[in-house]
Amino acid sequence: MDWIQYLNKAIDYIEENLDGTISYQKIAKIAGCSVYNFQRVFSYITDKSLSEYIRSRRLTLAAFDILNTSDRIIDIAVKYGYESQDSFTRAFKNFHGILPSKVRHEPVRLKSCPKLSVQITMRGEHHMSYQIEQWPAFKVAGIRRRIKTDQAFGQIPQMWDTAWKDGTMNLLTDLFRKTDYRPAGFIGMSIGGQQENSEEMDYIIGVTNQVEVEGCIHVPAPGGMDEIQVKSATWAVLEANGRLPDAVQNIYRQFYTEWLPNSGYQLEDLPIMECYMQEGRQEVWIAVKKE
């Protein structure tokens, strides 16, 4: 079974449980990857977060139930996972633009989010430069913050901006001058949470301060910074040169939608890294394993 089939089976599971409990761990197990990796892949393929898709599908079906049954609105709310009629009403109005109580009493315009079906699109107009590397274990020293996964596109740039303003990047620059190890440059590392229904991730801004090879000196992390150990693994190292943030975002999308489905690899449950170097050069490191 290929990667696209795994994704579609995970979407089938979501569809079958919209009126019940949806386990993110179960979704990830069906897809053969971690919760965090599934959320990333889903968002790049569909341009929406997993939680947003589930919420939109439930509110779509809830509108059909209001139109086509005589069930009480509170019962429909509970059916689709809302603890109160008030919380359901707010979510319904945010999605459809109208109160659920009006749907049965006057002509209204409603929104519909259809079930997704993932397919491979053969493009091929943009080349992607990459290499597969078996890399030894290494350590990254830096600052670490817990952020909301579906707010990452806003919170991560703010975190970098703060790091430049508060002197963190000066400390990391000094550390970089003592190391200059690969993965190179300033690193943005994403680590997904493993809890059930995890909606958070850890993000690290740092520098590689040790690689477990003979003769490599461990340079301690500056005071107040964390040190993250990453085990030896096989990595797809993707060239993402160009103007930020588009260059990196485009590479992620191309990797998940074109390269991965055809590669014979699966995602490994390890951090994902962006390496920012000089003169518009960037690399994206994604751990993979043979199917």
N, C-alpha and C positions, 0 to 999 in steps of 0.2 A: 504494500500500500504506500503511495507516495504522499508527499507533504500536503498537497492540495486536498487529497482525499481525507487526510487526518483533520485538516481545518474544517472541511464540510461536515464531517462526523461530529466535531465539537459544536458546530452551529446547529446541527440536528438535535443534539442533546439540549442545547439552550431552548430551542423551539418546543421540545417535548415537555419542558419544565417551567414554562413561563407562568403557569398558574400554580406553581409550587416552589420548592427550594432549589436554587441553582448553586451548585458548589463550584467555586473557581478551581479548587484542587481537582475535581472530577473533569472539568473542562481541559485543564492542562494535561492530565493523565491520558485522556483520549487523544490529544494532539501530540503527545510524546515529548513534552518540554515542561519547563517550569511555569508557574503562574505568571511571573514577571515577563518571561520571554513571550508567552502567548499574548499578553496584553500589548507588548511592543509590536509584535507581528500584526496583530489585529488592527491596531491604530494606524500603522503605515499602509496596510492594504486597503482599509475602508475609510480612512480619514476621519474616524470617530473612535472614541474610547469604548472599551468593552462594556463598561457600566452604562454609558450613554446609549449604546445599542440595545441592551437589555431593557432599560427604562423606556426607550422609544417603542420597542415591540410590545411591551406590556400595556402602554398607554394606547397604542393602536388597537389592540384587542379589547381593551376596556371600553373604548368608544363603540366598537361593534356590539359589545354586550349591552351597553346602555340603549343603543338603537334597536336591537333585535330581541331583547328579552324584557321581562317585567321585574327582573331582580332589583332589589334595593341597591342604591348606590354604595352604601356602606358594605354590603356583601361583595359587590364587585371590587371595591377598594381592597378588602381583605384578601380576596381571591388572587389579586396581582401584587401582593406583598406589602401593602400599606397598612400601618398600624391604626390609623384613624381616618375618618372621612375628611378632616381638615387637611392632613398631609396629602391625601389623594387629590383633593380639590386644587391645592396649590400646584402640584405637579401637572395635573390635567390642564389647568389654565396656562401654565408656562409652555406646555407642548402644543396644545390645540388652539390657544388664544381665546378660550371661552369656558365658562363654568360648566361642569358636567350636568348640573341641574337643568340647564337650558336646552340640552340636546334633545330631550323628548318633547319639548313644548314649542319649538319654533325651528324653522329652517336654519341650519348653520353649516359653515364650512369647516371641515375637520382635516387634520393631517394624517397621513398614513406612512409608516415605515415598513417596507416589505421585508420578508425574510431574505437574508443574504445567501448568495451562492457564489463561492470563490472559483474562478477559472483562471487558467494561464492565458495571458495575452502576449502573443509573439510580436515584440517590437523590434529590437535589435538595432535601432538607429543610434544608440549611445553605447559606446564601449565602456567596460568597467575594468580597470587594472587592479589585479589582486595577486596575492601569493598565499599558499598554504604553508604554514610554518609550525613545526614542533618546537615549542619554546619552553625552557626550564622554568621552575617556580621563581617568582620574584616578589618584591615588596614595593609598595607605593606609600610614601609619606605625604600627608596633607590634611586638609580640613574636611570634616564630614558633617553633612546635614541630612535630616529626614525631611522629605518633601512628598507632596501628593502626586501620584503618578499622572493623573489627568490634568495636573497643573504644571507639569514639568517644563513645558515650553515657555512659560512665563517666569517660573521661579529660578530655573537654572541661569538664565542671563542675569537676573538680579544678584544671584550668588557670586557670579564672576565679577560683576560690577563692584560689589562690596569688597571682594578680595583685592581688587586693584586699589581701592580707596583706603582700606584700613591697614595696609602694609603687609598683608599676607603674601602677595605676589613677590614682594621684595625678599621675604624669607625663602620662598620657593626658588627664586632666581639664584640666591646664594647657594642653596642646596644643589640646584642643577649644575652650577659651575664645578661642584665637587664630584659629581656623578657622571652625567651625560650617558646614562645607560638606556638601552631599549627595554620596553616601549619608550620612545623618545619624546622630548619636549614637555610642555605642560599637559597633564592628563586630566580629562574629565571622565570619571568612572561612575557607572550606574550599577547599583546592586539591588536586585529585587528582593522584597520581603517574602517570606515563606508562609506567613500565617494564612489561614482560611479567609477567603474574600479579601485578600490583601489589596489595599488601594494606595499603598505607600512604597517608597523606595528610598535608599540611601544614595546620596550623590557626593562624590569626593573630588576635590580639586587638589592635585598633587603632582609629585615627581617620583619616578622610579629611583629608589635609593639602595636597592640590592638586587642582583640576579644570581641565582644559585649555580654559578659556574666557578671553576677553579680560578683563583686570583682576583675575583671581584670583591671589593671591600664594601662592607656594610657601613653606610653613613647614617647615623642616628637621625630620627625625625626631630626637627626643631621643637622646642618646648611648647606644649599645648596642642600639638598636632597628633593625629592618629597615624598608625601604621597598619596597612592592610596587606595581608599575605594572600597571594594568588598562586594556586597550584600549577604544576606543569600541565600543559594541554596543547592540543592542536588548535591553531588560530587561523581564521581567514583574515588576512591583513589587506584592507581595501584602501586604495589611493583615493583621497577625497580633496584634491587640490582645487583651489578656486575661492571665490568670494563667499564669506560666511554670512548667514548660516545655511544658505541654499546648497552649497557644495556638499556639506555633510548630510543634510536632510535628503537630498536627491540620491545619494549613495545608499542610505538606509532603505529607501523605497525600492531602488533597483535591486538591492541585495535580496530583500524579502519577497518581492513579487516576480523577479526574473531569475536571479542566480540560484537561490536556495532550492526552488522547486525542481530544478534541472540538474543539481550538482551531485546527488547521491549522498549528501551530508544531512545531518540533523543538528539542531542547536544543542550546545552543551550548557549546563546550568552553572555558568560562571559570569562574573562581571563583564559588562560591555564597556569598551574604552574608546575615547576620542583623543588623539594625540595632536596637539597644536604646536607646530614648529615655525620656522621663520619663512618669510617671503611667500605667504599664502599656501604653505604646504601642510596638509593634514592627512592623518591615517585613522581609519576606524578598525579596531580589533574586535572580532566576534569569535568566540570559542565554538568549535564545531566537532562533530564526531561522525564516523561512518555509519550509515544506516544499517 
